[in-house]
Amino acid sequence: MIKTIYQDKYNPQKTWEVTSMSHGFYLKQFICNKQFGRGLRTTREYLKSIGILDMKILTRWEEAEK
């Protein structure tokens, strides 16, 4: 799994965590380092449509599969 943290371009306190998995992507929203909602299983097309992939990358790392 590759996890990437994106900085929201409209709200500096909001970040998005995108986890790339073999079957697609998992999207989580954090505001002031606190997660809001459960997360969302999604596709690359959806991430492009809401503008996540155009945002600034803060961190990227790889985790071993569990």
Protein Blocks (a to p, Z undefined) as FASTA:
>chain_A
ZZdddddfkbmkbccdddddfkbccddddeehiaedjbjcddfklmmmnommmpccfbdc
ddddZZ
